[in-house]
């Protein structure tokens, strides 16, 4: 299916884009107006854009149905400060409840059952229950349009972080396994980050990977190894060589049972290498694949 967005209604565009561009982290923003009235609301058009200076941006869009603006946007225009909280699984339903379009005089801290505590540098209060809080100064507000659905980029400099001790590791860094982020998908869908769905991908650094194009043809053209598998193999910094000390029982068994049929042997070796790659054992997978040489 090919879609030209100019042919869609705003609601249709939003539906496709929010389902496709996901998961999106949630900015849970507390703000105040010039009279000191508090607002608390979640926004999933949000991310980190710079670490020096430390800049995060969220976007309270104009409402599609009637083109009105949200209290959060009105507040940061009056008082350019905000506390951004990271939503985790323990608070997701309360955060969602706070997104109801309560009248301006209603305090969402009270409606959603959160505890307000004073910030240390800015006027808006903090959500005590949030495990990560960012006190921010609003640098700029950039309107992206004037019609319903148009975003308003609220560009924020993070001044101070508050992090719960129980999500830190022994080095005082955030332990990804302890902070169960919640992110927005399309419609009513969310996703939860925890140890059951976490995985690591080794990042290339200043040493360049050899690339998929440098893999031997039988490996590169494998009918079993996936693009992800090939990229794992191509992320090594130099072409591996056979290690005479490599000793593997499964590899020996494959050679023993398939020695008379080279095609079946290659398939078995590729399947075994794939298993090793899926376990993150790139060095061992290379040794299995090099055994065909």
C-alpha positions, 0 to 999 in steps of 0.5 A: 500500500502506498499512501499520499498524506495530502489525500488523508484527513488529519485523523487518518494521518495521525492514526497511521503515523502514531501506529508506525512511529513507535514506541514513543517515550512519554513526557509527563509534564507539570507546569504552572500558569502566571497565577500559580495554577498547576497542570499535569499532562502526558505527551508522547511526542517527546524525545532527547535531542542534545546532551551538550546542552542537555535539550529535550523537546515535547510537543503539545499539539493543537486539538484536531477536533476544534483547533484549541490549545492545551493548558500545558502549552498556555502555561509554558508560554506564561511561565517558561518552566516545566518538570518532565517526569518519565512514565514507568509501568507503576504509574501508567494508568494514573498518567493516562487518567491525568490526560482527561480534559479537565477544566483549567482550574482542576489540579490533575495531581489530585484527580490522578492521585499523585503527590506533589512535591516542590521542585528545587529550581523551577516553579512547577511541582514534581510528581513524587511517585516518578522515578526520574524527574527533570527540572527544565527551563523552556528555551523556545516554543516553535509552532509548526502550524495553525490548524488542528493537529499542528505541533508546538515544539517546546524546547527545554534545557534540563537543569537538574535530574532527580533519580530514585536510588532503587533504579541505580546500579553499583556505579550510580548509573541507571540500571535499564533492567530496573526502570520499567519504561512505558511507551506509547504506540497507536490508539490505546496501545502501550508497551512496557520495557522489562527484562523479558523484552530487553536485549543488547546490540553491540555498537560499532565504535571507532574501529570499523566493522568489515561489513556484510559485503566483505563476508565470504560468498557462501555466508553472505548468500546463505538461505538461513542466516538473516540480515541481522545475523549477517550484520552481527558477523560483519560488525567484527573489526577484521576477518576472523581466522580459524582458531585451532583451539576451538573445541565444540561438541556440536560442531564435531557432531555435524561433521560426523553425521553430514560429512557425506553430504556437503549441502546438508552440512553447510545448512546444519552449520549455518543453523548452528551458527545462527543459534550462536548468533542469537545467543550473542556468541559472535566469535563462536559463530564465526568459528563454526562458519569457518569450519567449512573452509 
